[in-house]
Amino acid sequence: MTKSQQETQPLPRVKEPAGVVVSRRGALIWLLPAGIIVIAFLIAPAIWTLVLGLTNYRLTGIEAKEPQFVGLENFENALTDPAFINSIWVTILFVLGSAVFGQAVLGFIIAWSIRNLAPRVRSSIELLVILAWIIPSSVVTFLWIALLNGQEGTLNTILGIDTEWLLRYPLLSIIVFNIWRGTAFSMLLSSAALASLPPSYLQTAKLAGASNWQQLRDVVLPSIKGYLITNLLLITLWTFNDFTPFLITGGGPGGKTETVPVFIYQEALRFLELGYGSAIAAIALAINFVIAMFYLRSSRRNAAR
């Protein structure tokens, strides 16, 4: 066969692997329903919230019938509103205290402490922790109000004192409540992370003479860092947007437990300033986006190492 004949001869068709059953276009078709759901229930509401935040829309009055475009006025008012700034600080303390330094740490400690127990004992402990997570919020709220009640509360009865816990320590009360309620998720995720760790890692560290603390610091934590970052991302976002504290304290006393979600509720639905409340919700959405990007960036850096 001459060189010209070799060049004009068509190349052999490469057979696709057996696992490839759909084309790229077919994959996009399968993803289309999920995309529609994301647009309908996430992107569209976010855009509509931003649009409302640019108006003076109210739930009653003339502004309800004929809302006017006010531009960035609501956003400027929010960033200079002492009550909103206070809600930001309350939310930061609530998230740091109950999620970052509470649920994440306690959940990992429980998972690490019970990892070598008998399966039945470990399952019983996990079930007790999970119960706090699966009980309805209304029931949990009633139980904690009964526990922290000033005159006839269960905690005062046990300690033999008379302290108005929700009035004297309101923020601490909801932080402890949220730690108790949300630790289960961190415990389950930490248990899954520890279970994925090859036993040979710890065995090698033991043979090298590493103590339990050295094994934890130098072997375990670096190996499951990706799981821990994912856990922090989820519980941070959940806690930032948690509305349960309102059921316990109503945002009081004096705004000491008025987190951002509670502040949005007060402005939009109690004071009927839906445009102003929407602007604050848009700011909260931007904060959530920044938090998510920070954790995702940290996760990518960890995966690249």
VMD Tcl script that draws the C-alpha trace (Angstrom):
set ca {
  {0.00 0.00 0.00}
  {1.38 3.37 -1.04}
  {1.74 6.35 1.28}
  {-1.10 8.26 -0.43}
  {-3.44 5.29 -0.02}
  {-2.56 5.08 3.70}
  {-3.39 8.77 4.18}
  {-6.79 8.51 2.44}
  {-7.83 5.32 4.24}
  {-10.35 6.12 7.05}
  {-9.16 5.61 10.59}
  {-10.60 2.63 12.46}
  {-13.59 3.49 14.68}
  {-12.79 3.24 18.35}
  {-15.33 1.20 20.26}
  {-16.80 2.97 23.27}
  {-16.36 1.32 26.66}
  {-19.18 -0.88 27.84}
  {-19.90 1.45 30.77}
  {-20.68 4.43 28.52}
  {-24.42 4.12 27.93}
  {-25.44 7.75 27.31}
  {-23.91 10.64 25.43}
  {-23.16 14.03 26.91}
  {-26.42 15.36 25.49}
  {-28.27 12.46 27.08}
  {-26.65 13.22 30.44}
  {-27.81 16.83 30.19}
  {-31.34 15.63 29.53}
  {-31.23 13.53 32.69}
  {-29.95 16.54 34.66}
  {-32.64 18.84 33.29}
  {-35.30 18.01 35.97}
  {-32.80 18.70 38.74}
  {-31.84 21.97 37.05}
  {-35.48 23.02 36.82}
  {-35.98 22.30 40.52}
  {-32.87 24.31 41.47}
  {-34.02 27.25 39.33}
  {-37.60 27.12 40.62}
  {-36.87 26.71 44.33}
  {-33.45 28.34 44.77}
  {-32.40 30.75 42.04}
  {-35.82 32.25 41.26}
  {-36.69 32.96 44.95}
  {-33.26 34.50 45.46}
  {-33.74 36.83 42.48}
  {-37.26 37.72 43.62}
  {-35.96 38.50 47.13}
  {-33.36 40.81 45.63}
  {-36.02 42.54 43.49}
  {-38.28 43.07 46.53}
  {-35.30 44.45 48.45}
  {-35.08 47.25 45.89}
  {-38.65 48.41 46.60}
  {-40.59 49.82 49.57}
  {-43.11 46.96 49.40}
  {-45.23 46.41 52.51}
  {-47.87 43.84 53.38}
  {-50.44 46.55 54.10}
  {-51.16 50.11 53.02}
  {-50.52 51.95 49.76}
  {-47.09 50.35 49.37}
  {-48.73 46.93 49.22}
  {-50.80 47.95 46.21}
  {-48.31 50.21 44.47}
  {-44.75 49.54 45.67}
  {-42.11 51.98 44.46}
  {-38.55 51.34 43.40}
  {-36.14 52.76 46.01}
  {-32.87 51.35 44.71}
  {-30.26 50.58 47.35}
  {-31.98 52.56 50.08}
  {-33.05 49.47 52.03}
  {-29.53 48.04 51.89}
  {-28.02 51.34 53.06}
  {-30.52 51.53 55.92}
  {-29.77 47.95 56.92}
  {-26.01 48.48 57.05}
  {-26.49 51.49 59.33}
  {-29.27 49.99 61.45}
  {-27.96 49.27 64.99}
  {-30.55 46.53 65.42}
  {-29.36 44.72 62.29}
  {-25.70 45.12 63.26}
  {-26.59 43.67 66.66}
  {-28.27 40.69 64.99}
  {-25.10 40.07 62.96}
  {-22.97 39.95 66.12}
  {-25.49 37.76 67.91}
  {-25.51 35.38 64.94}
  {-21.70 35.25 64.82}
  {-21.52 34.38 68.52}
  {-24.34 31.86 68.13}
  {-22.64 30.13 65.19}
  {-19.16 30.12 66.73}
  {-20.38 28.97 70.12}
  {-22.90 26.34 69.13}
  {-21.67 25.07 65.74}
  {-17.93 25.61 65.29}
  {-16.75 25.18 68.89}
  {-19.77 23.23 70.10}
  {-21.34 20.70 67.76}
  {-18.24 20.06 65.64}
  {-15.91 19.52 68.61}
  {-18.35 17.60 70.80}
  {-19.55 15.45 67.91}
  {-15.98 14.42 67.08}
  {-15.14 13.77 70.74}
  {-18.14 11.46 71.10}
  {-17.31 9.63 67.85}
  {-13.65 9.24 68.86}
  {-14.54 8.07 72.38}
  {-16.99 5.35 71.35}
  {-15.16 4.05 68.28}
  {-13.73 0.99 70.08}
  {-16.75 0.15 72.21}
  {-18.87 -2.93 71.65}
  {-21.30 -2.48 68.74}
  {-24.38 -2.62 70.98}
  {-23.01 -0.08 73.44}
  {-21.91 2.22 70.62}
  {-25.31 1.97 68.93}
  {-27.10 2.75 72.21}
  {-25.01 5.89 72.77}
  {-25.53 7.02 69.19}
  {-29.29 6.48 69.52}
  {-29.42 8.65 72.66}
  {-27.58 11.46 70.88}
  {-29.71 11.16 67.73}
  {-32.95 11.38 69.74}
  {-32.25 15.06 70.43}
  {-31.92 15.61 66.68}
  {-35.09 13.86 65.51}
  {-37.55 15.14 68.13}
  {-39.82 17.84 66.61}
  {-38.73 21.41 67.29}
  {-42.03 22.32 68.99}
  {-41.62 19.47 71.49}
  {-37.96 20.28 72.13}
  {-38.80 23.96 72.65}
  {-41.42 23.11 75.27}
  {-38.99 20.79 77.07}
  {-36.24 23.43 77.22}
  {-38.58 26.19 78.37}
  {-39.74 23.85 81.12}
  {-36.12 23.06 81.96}
  {-34.97 26.69 82.15}
  {-38.09 28.23 83.66}
  {-37.19 30.64 86.45}
  {-39.63 29.62 89.17}
  {-40.65 26.02 88.56}
  {-37.99 24.96 86.07}
  {-36.50 21.51 86.23}
  {-32.93 22.82 86.34}
  {-33.67 25.13 89.27}
  {-35.39 22.28 91.10}
  {-32.37 20.03 90.64}
  {-29.86 22.71 91.68}
  {-32.03 24.10 94.46}
  {-31.74 27.71 93.22}
  {-34.01 30.34 91.70}
  {-32.47 31.74 88.52}
  {-34.17 33.15 85.44}
  {-31.87 31.45 82.95}
  {-33.56 32.79 79.82}
  {-33.39 36.34 81.18}
  {-29.93 36.36 82.77}
  {-28.14 34.10 80.26}
  {-30.30 34.18 77.09}
  {-27.56 33.77 74.48}
  {-25.75 31.10 76.47}
  {-29.06 29.25 76.89}
  {-29.76 29.01 73.15}
  {-26.11 28.11 72.45}
  {-26.27 25.19 74.89}
  {-29.64 24.21 73.45}
  {-28.33 24.19 69.89}
  {-25.25 22.17 70.89}
  {-27.46 19.58 72.56}
  {-29.81 19.43 69.58}
  {-27.34 19.47 66.69}
  {-24.37 17.42 67.90}
  {-25.84 14.22 66.45}
  {-25.06 15.17 62.85}
  {-21.41 15.96 63.63}
  {-21.11 12.72 65.58}
  {-22.50 10.63 62.70}
  {-20.30 12.30 60.10}
  {-17.22 12.00 62.33}
  {-17.99 8.32 62.94}
  {-18.19 7.74 59.18}
  {-14.89 9.58 58.71}
  {-13.15 7.49 61.37}
  {-14.58 4.30 59.87}
  {-13.06 5.22 56.49}
  {-9.60 5.53 58.01}
  {-7.50 2.39 57.19}
  {-6.57 0.54 60.42}
  {-3.01 0.17 59.16}
  {-2.47 3.92 59.65}
  {-3.01 3.73 63.40}
  {-1.22 0.40 63.70}
  {1.86 1.85 62.04}
  {1.71 4.88 64.34}
  {1.46 2.62 67.40}
  {4.45 0.59 66.27}
  {6.37 3.83 65.88}
  {5.62 4.63 69.53}
  {3.10 7.43 68.96}
  {0.82 8.27 71.87}
  {-2.97 8.55 71.49}
  {-2.70 12.33 71.19}
  {0.06 12.04 68.56}
  {-2.02 9.52 66.61}
  {-4.97 11.89 66.68}
  {-2.93 14.98 65.77}
  {-0.57 13.54 63.16}
  {-2.58 10.69 61.61}
  {-6.31 10.92 62.19}
  {-7.07 14.63 61.80}
  {-4.98 15.15 58.63}
  {-6.55 12.05 57.05}
  {-10.17 13.06 57.66}
  {-9.76 16.82 57.24}
  {-12.05 16.80 54.19}
  {-14.89 15.26 56.22}
  {-14.39 17.80 59.00}
  {-14.49 20.74 56.58}
  {-17.71 19.42 55.03}
  {-19.22 19.06 58.49}
  {-18.24 22.62 59.43}
  {-19.71 23.98 56.20}
  {-23.07 22.31 56.71}
  {-23.55 23.03 60.41}
  {-22.34 26.63 59.98}
  {-24.93 27.32 57.28}
  {-27.67 25.49 59.17}
  {-26.94 27.34 62.41}
  {-26.68 30.72 60.66}
  {-30.18 30.21 59.25}
  {-31.69 28.49 62.29}
  {-35.01 29.93 63.47}
  {-35.47 27.71 66.53}
  {-34.09 30.27 69.05}
  {-37.16 32.41 68.32}
  {-39.37 29.62 69.66}
  {-37.51 29.75 72.99}
  {-36.79 33.45 73.57}
  {-38.64 35.33 70.81}
  {-35.42 37.21 70.08}
  {-35.32 38.80 73.52}
  {-34.67 40.03 76.01}
  {-33.61 43.32 74.43}
  {-32.47 41.69 71.19}
  {-29.84 39.56 72.96}
  {-30.96 36.44 71.06}
  {-32.20 38.17 67.91}
  {-30.25 36.33 65.22}
  {-30.44 37.38 61.58}
  {-33.31 34.99 60.67}
  {-35.29 36.24 63.66}
  {-34.57 39.87 62.69}
  {-35.77 39.20 59.14}
  {-38.96 37.65 60.48}
  {-39.58 40.61 62.79}
  {-39.09 43.22 60.07}
  {-40.90 41.42 57.25}
  {-43.82 39.75 59.02}
  {-44.24 41.52 62.34}
  {-43.60 45.10 61.23}
  {-44.82 44.28 57.68}
  {-41.76 45.91 56.02}
  {-41.38 43.22 53.39}
  {-39.09 45.30 51.15}
  {-36.71 46.05 54.01}
  {-36.88 42.45 55.22}
  {-36.11 41.21 51.71}
  {-33.04 43.46 51.54}
  {-31.78 41.98 54.80}
  {-32.51 38.48 53.49}
  {-30.44 39.28 50.38}
  {-27.57 40.40 52.61}
  {-27.90 37.17 54.61}
  {-27.83 35.20 51.35}
  {-24.61 36.96 50.36}
  {-23.07 36.13 53.75}
  {-24.04 32.48 53.31}
  {-22.45 32.49 49.86}
  {-19.19 33.90 51.24}
  {-19.14 31.29 54.02}
  {-19.75 28.48 51.52}
  {-16.99 29.75 49.19}
  {-14.55 29.96 52.10}
  {-15.17 26.36 53.15}
  {-15.17 25.04 49.58}
  {-11.89 26.79 48.89}
  {-10.41 25.26 52.03}
  {-11.68 21.86 50.93}
  {-10.07 22.19 47.49}
  {-6.77 23.20 49.03}
  {-6.91 20.18 51.29}
  {-7.71 17.87 48.35}
  {-4.80 19.31 46.33}
  {-2.27 18.45 49.03}
}
mol new
graphics top color blue
foreach p $ca { graphics top sphere $p radius 0.5 }
foreach p [lrange $ca 0 end-1] q [lrange $ca 1 end] { graphics top cylinder $p $q radius 0.2 }
display resetview
